[in-house]
């Protein structure tokens, strides 16, 4: 009897195994079909995106002509030769492309699901001549000397020419930066700035003493590395190894002289939270004494000849402190003091900031804080403030573009990459040709239609 029971049970198990196996096979087939559906849907979305952009960048105004560009885009990009149906709708200066297809299932048909409908929809705005304010924040530190500065001037000329080609009301500001930013001596007595008075100190003549003239009789030439604004360079110098008297001792009497403390147009950083916003808010910006900080800023202008002339006048000096460039570029795009431009209040006017630097932060705010100076070298602190300013600028609805030019510091590039408004708005240019290409892409993108969905 026990053997008979085993025989019957085996039959039941075999039946259960057959049913279970069939369910597993169908389930595996369904998973494959679902994966294929998702893959086809993603590809179709790319097709509709490309078709929508083709529509709005076609330059055509008649529906039939725009439709021809959509049809051509779909034909070129439909590499899998799917059987597609599509529609083009133009409404409120927007092109809407909808694509439909049917996916034939492989194993889901066993459960009565022979096909799955797939759709993709994309919308894009037709280009319109939207007025725009643009701040060019340009690194003019010592590390930019030579070929880097030549490359910047050449690439910037291309960018400004692009601005000139469009009929939109375009205004551009230029903010050269290093340790500080030069706002110009003419702004010394404006209400938003605080500058100490210039001082002249009379230093009396020193006590006379006897001095022995000498002549170097043996010397050596030394080649050594040194760091200039984060860049290691090489220089040679002569070191005297031995000398001998050259005539009798003579009396030397140090002369009286004057020591001057004056302001050359440089501004530094405000303290605390005030250093993280462009708005004046009643807190004056400190002028920094006895600093030379390059060429004066150029406020927003639609005179592209003046923009080119300003960029061509740039020279190099000092160390890199990106936050001072960022915050003053932001100020150019703010309606409040110090550079108050009423055009920044226009609702339809876009605002964009382009930051270009060739190196990492080598300066930070002096600790303890003193008169807005940037004399410390805490790179982490400077990077943290750079990142925070970038987020604040983007929160203020300003489009941010960043360019790393001819340097290899991974941490700094990561800061610049996250600073940009999107991944596609960060550029890593290793040479003049790539910088020119980056500026061309930025210029064209500022006036090119983008997908709205």
C-alpha positions in Angstrom: 0.0 0.0 0.0 2.8 2.4 0.8 4.4 1.8 -2.6 1.0 2.6 -4.2 0.8 5.8 -2.3 4.2 6.9 -3.4 3.3 6.1 -7.0 0.2 8.3 -6.8 2.1 11.1 -5.1 4.7 11.1 -7.8 2.0 11.8 -10.3 0.7 14.8 -8.3 4.2 16.2 -7.9 4.9 15.8 -11.6 1.7 17.7 -12.4 2.6 20.5 -9.9 6.1 20.7 -11.4 4.7 21.1 -14.9 2.4 23.9 -13.8 5.0 25.6 -11.8 7.6 25.4 -14.6 5.1 26.9 -17.1 4.4 29.8 -14.7 8.2 30.4 -14.2 8.7 30.4 -18.0 5.8 32.9 -18.5 7.1 35.0 -15.6 10.6 35.1 -17.1 9.2 35.9 -20.5 7.1 38.7 -19.0 10.3 40.2 -17.4 12.0 40.2 -20.8 9.1 41.8 -22.5 8.8 44.5 -19.8 12.6 45.2 -20.1 12.2 45.5 -23.8 9.2 47.8 -23.5 11.2 50.1 -21.1 14.1 50.2 -23.5 12.0 51.0 -26.5 10.2 53.7 -24.5 13.5 55.4 -23.5 14.7 55.3 -27.1 11.4 56.7 -28.4 11.7 59.5 -25.9 15.1 60.4 -27.3 13.5 60.3 -30.8 10.8 62.7 -29.8 13.3 65.0 -28.0 15.4 65.3 -31.1 12.4 65.8 -33.3 11.0 68.6 -31.1 14.4 70.4 -31.1 14.6 69.9 -34.9 11.2 71.6 -35.1 12.0 74.7 -33.1 15.5 75.2 -34.5 14.4 74.7 -38.1 14.0 78.4 -38.7 10.7 77.8 -40.5 7.4 79.4 -39.7 5.0 77.5 -41.8 3.5 74.3 -40.3 4.2 72.1 -43.3 7.8 73.2 -43.4 8.3 72.6 -39.7 6.6 69.2 -40.0 9.1 68.3 -42.7 12.0 68.8 -40.3 10.3 66.6 -37.7 9.7 63.9 -40.3 13.4 64.1 -41.4 14.6 63.9 -37.8 12.5 60.8 -37.1 13.7 59.1 -40.3 17.3 59.7 -39.6 17.2 58.7 -35.9 14.9 55.7 -36.1 17.8 53.3 -36.4 15.7 50.2 -35.5 13.1 51.1 -38.2 10.1 50.9 -35.9 6.7 51.4 -37.3 5.9 54.8 -35.8 2.9 57.1 -35.9 3.4 60.7 -34.8 1.8 64.0 -34.6 3.1 67.6 -34.5 1.2 70.3 -32.6 2.2 73.9 -32.5 0.7 75.9 -29.7 1.7 79.1 -27.8 5.2 79.2 -29.4 5.7 75.5 -28.4 6.2 72.5 -30.6 4.7 69.3 -29.2 5.8 66.0 -30.8 4.0 62.8 -29.8 5.3 59.4 -31.0 3.3 56.1 -30.8 4.4 52.6 -31.5 3.2 49.0 -30.7 5.6 46.5 -29.1 4.8 42.8 -30.1 5.3 40.7 -27.0 7.4 37.5 -27.1 6.0 35.3 -24.3 3.3 37.5 -22.7 1.1 36.4 -25.6 0.6 33.1 -23.8 -1.5 35.0 -21.3 -3.4 36.9 -23.9 -1.1 40.0 -24.1 0.0 40.2 -27.7 1.0 43.9 -27.9 1.9 46.8 -25.6 1.3 50.4 -26.8 4.3 52.8 -26.2 4.2 56.6 -26.4 6.6 59.5 -26.0 5.9 63.2 -25.9 8.3 66.1 -26.0 7.8 69.9 -26.0 10.2 72.6 -27.0 10.0 76.3 -27.1 10.6 78.2 -30.4 13.6 80.6 -30.0 12.5 84.1 -29.0 14.5 87.2 -28.6 14.5 87.3 -24.8 16.5 90.2 -23.3 19.4 89.0 -21.2 22.0 90.3 -18.8 25.3 88.4 -18.7 28.2 88.8 -16.2 31.6 87.5 -17.4 33.6 86.7 -14.3 37.2 86.2 -15.5 40.3 85.0 -13.6 43.2 87.5 -14.1 45.7 86.0 -11.5 49.4 85.5 -11.9 48.8 81.9 -13.2 47.0 83.4 -16.2 50.1 85.2 -17.4 51.3 84.5 -21.0 49.5 81.9 -23.1 46.5 81.5 -20.8 45.6 85.2 -21.0 46.2 85.3 -24.7 43.8 82.4 -25.0 41.2 84.1 -22.9 41.2 87.2 -25.0 40.9 85.3 -28.2 38.1 83.1 -27.0 36.3 86.0 -25.4 36.3 87.8 -28.7 34.4 84.9 -30.2 31.9 84.9 -27.3 31.2 88.7 -27.6 30.8 88.3 -31.4 28.1 85.7 -30.7 26.3 88.2 -28.4 26.5 90.8 -31.1 24.9 88.6 -33.7 21.6 88.3 -31.9 18.9 90.9 -32.0 17.8 90.3 -28.4 18.6 93.1 -26.0 21.8 91.8 -24.6 23.9 93.5 -21.9 27.2 92.3 -20.7 29.3 93.1 -17.6 33.0 92.2 -17.1 34.3 91.3 -13.6 38.1 90.6 -13.6 39.2 89.1 -10.3 42.2 87.9 -8.4 42.6 88.4 -4.6 40.2 91.3 -4.9 38.0 93.1 -7.4 38.7 96.7 -8.6 35.5 98.8 -8.6 37.3 102.0 -9.5 38.5 105.1 -7.6 35.5 107.1 -8.7 33.3 105.0 -6.4 35.2 105.8 -3.2 32.5 108.0 -1.7 29.4 106.1 -2.6 27.1 105.1 0.2 27.6 101.3 -0.2 31.4 101.3 0.4 33.6 102.2 3.3 37.2 103.2 2.6 39.7 104.5 5.2 41.4 107.8 4.5 44.7 107.7 2.7 47.7 108.3 5.0 51.2 109.6 4.6 53.7 108.7 7.3 57.0 110.6 7.6 59.8 108.3 8.5 62.8 110.2 9.9 66.3 109.7 8.8 68.1 106.8 10.5 71.3 106.9 12.5 74.5 106.9 10.5 76.8 103.8 10.6 79.9 102.6 8.9 79.6 100.2 6.0 82.2 98.0 4.3 81.8 97.7 0.5 82.6 94.2 -0.8 83.0 92.4 -4.1 81.9 88.8 -4.8 84.8 86.6 -5.7 83.0 83.3 -6.1 79.4 82.5 -6.9 77.0 79.8 -8.1 73.9 79.7 -10.2 70.9 78.0 -8.5 67.9 76.7 -10.3 64.9 76.3 -8.0 61.1 75.8 -8.0 58.7 78.3 -6.6 54.9 78.4 -6.3 53.1 81.4 -7.9 49.3 81.3 -7.4 49.3 77.6 -7.0 51.4 77.0 -10.1 54.9 75.6 -9.7 57.4 77.5 -11.8 61.3 77.4 -12.2 63.7 80.3 -11.8 67.5 80.8 -11.5 69.4 83.1 -9.2 73.1 83.8 -8.4 74.3 83.0 -4.9 77.6 84.6 -3.7 79.9 82.0 -2.0 82.8 84.3 -1.1 83.6 88.0 -1.1 86.4 90.4 -0.2 86.6 94.1 0.9 86.3 96.6 -2.0 87.9 99.8 -0.6 87.7 101.5 2.8 84.7 101.6 5.0 82.3 104.4 4.3 79.7 106.1 6.4 76.1 105.4 5.4 73.2 107.6 6.7 69.7 106.4 5.9 67.6 109.2 4.4 64.2 110.3 5.6 61.3 109.1 3.5 57.5 109.0 3.4 55.4 105.8 3.6 52.0 106.0 2.0 48.8 104.0 2.7 46.3 104.5 -0.1 43.3 103.0 -1.8 43.6 101.8 -5.4 40.0 100.8 -6.0 40.0 97.2 -4.5 37.2 95.8 -2.5 37.2 92.8 -0.2 34.6 90.7 1.7 31.9 91.6 4.2 31.7 89.6 7.4 29.3 86.7 8.2 26.1 86.2 6.3 26.6 89.5 4.4 29.4 87.8 2.5 27.0 85.2 1.1 24.5 87.6 -0.6 24.9 90.2 -3.3 22.3 92.6 -1.9 23.6 95.7 -0.1 21.1 95.4 2.8 22.7 98.3 4.6 26.1 96.6 5.2 28.9 98.5 3.5 31.5 96.7 1.5 35.1 97.3 2.7 37.7 98.9 0.5 41.1 97.3 1.0 44.1 99.5 1.4 47.5 99.1 -0.3 46.3 96.5 -2.7 46.6 96.5 -6.5 43.8 94.4 -8.1 44.0 94.7 -11.8 41.5 96.5 -14.2 38.3 98.1 -13.1 35.0 96.2 -13.6 32.8 97.1 -16.5 29.1 97.4 -15.5 26.3 96.1 -17.7 26.4 97.6 -21.2 25.1 96.8 -24.7 28.2 98.3 -26.2 30.0 95.1 -27.3 33.0 97.2 -28.5 33.5 98.4 -25.0 33.2 94.8 -23.7 35.9 93.6 -26.1 38.1 96.6 -25.2 37.8 95.8 -21.5 38.8 92.2 -22.0 41.7 93.1 -24.2 43.0 95.5 -21.5 43.2 92.8 -18.9 46.6 92.1 -17.3 47.6 89.5 -14.7 48.5 89.8 -11.0 47.8 88.3 -7.6 46.3 85.1 -6.3 43.1 83.2 -6.9 40.1 83.9 -4.7 37.0 82.8 -6.6 34.3 83.9 -4.1 35.2 87.6 -4.6 34.7 87.2 -8.4 31.4 85.3 -7.9 29.8 87.7 -5.5 30.7 90.7 -7.6 29.4 89.0 -10.8 26.2 88.3 -8.9 26.1 92.0 -7.9 26.2 92.9 -11.5 23.0 90.9 -12.0 21.3 92.4 -8.9 19.0 95.4 -8.9 20.4 96.6 -5.5 23.6 98.5 -4.8 26.5 98.7 -5.6 25.9 98.3 -9.4 22.2 98.7 -9.3 20.7 98.2 -12.8 17.0 98.5 -13.1 17.1 96.1 -16.1 17.7 93.3 -13.5 14.1 93.9 -12.3 12.6 93.3 -15.7 10.4 90.2 -15.5 11.2 88.8 -19.0 14.9 89.5 -18.8 17.1 86.5 -18.3 20.3 86.6 -16.2 23.4 84.5 -16.7 26.8 84.3 -15.0 29.9 82.8 -16.8 32.8 82.0 -14.5 36.2 81.2 -16.0 39.3 80.3 -13.8 42.6 78.6 -14.5 43.3 77.3 -11.0 42.2 76.5 -7.5 41.6 78.9 -4.6 44.9 79.9 -3.1 43.5 82.7 -0.8 40.8 82.8 1.8 39.3 85.5 4.2 41.8 86.6 6.9 41.2 84.9 10.2 40.5 86.8 12.4 38.4 88.9 10.0 40.1 92.3 9.4 38.9 95.0 6.9 37.7 92.5 4.3 41.2 91.2 3.6 42.0 87.8 1.9 45.4 87.1 3.3 45.0 83.5 4.5 45.3 80.3 2.4 42.6 78.0 3.7 41.6 76.2 0.5 38.8 74.2 2.1 37.2 77.3 3.5 37.4 79.1 0.2 36.0 76.1 -1.6 33.1 75.8 0.8 32.2 79.5 0.4 32.5 79.1 -3.4 30.0 76.3 -3.4 27.6 78.1 -1.1 27.7 81.2 -3.3 27.0 79.2 -6.4 23.9 77.7 -4.8 22.7 81.1 -3.6 23.3 82.5 -7.1 21.3 79.7 -8.7 18.5 80.1 -6.1 18.3 83.8 -7.3 17.3 82.3 -10.7 20.6 83.1 -12.4 21.9 80.6 -15.0 25.5 79.7 -14.1 28.1 78.4 -16.5 31.6 77.5 -15.4 34.9 76.9 -17.3 38.0 75.2 -15.9 40.9 76.4 -18.0 44.2 74.5 -18.3 44.7 73.1 -14.8 44.5 69.7 -13.2 43.2 70.1 -9.6 40.4 67.5 -9.3 38.8 69.0 -6.2 38.6 72.4 -7.7 37.1 71.0 -10.9 34.5 69.2 -8.8 33.5 72.5 -7.2 33.2 74.2 -10.6 31.2 71.3 -12.0 28.7 71.4 -9.1 28.6 75.2 -9.4 27.1 75.1 -12.9 23.4 75.1 -13.3 23.6 71.7 -15.0 26.2 69.1 -16.0 26.2 70.4 -19.5 27.1 73.9 -18.3 30.5 72.9 -17.0 33.4 72.9 -19.4 36.9 71.5 -18.9 39.2 73.3 -21.4 42.8 72.2 -21.6 43.9 74.7 -24.2 43.0 77.8 -26.2 41.1 75.9 -28.9 39.0 74.1 -26.3 38.3 77.4 -24.4 37.1 78.9 -27.7 34.9 75.9 -28.3 33.5 76.2 -24.7 32.7 79.9 -25.2 31.1 79.2 -28.5 28.8 76.6 -26.9 28.0 78.9 -24.1 27.2 81.8 -26.4 25.0 79.7 -28.7 23.2 78.0 -25.8 22.2 81.3 -24.2 20.1 81.9 -27.3 19.1 78.4 -28.3 15.8 76.7 -27.6 15.7 74.1 -24.8 13.3 71.2 -24.2 10.6 72.3 -21.8 9.4 68.7 -21.1 
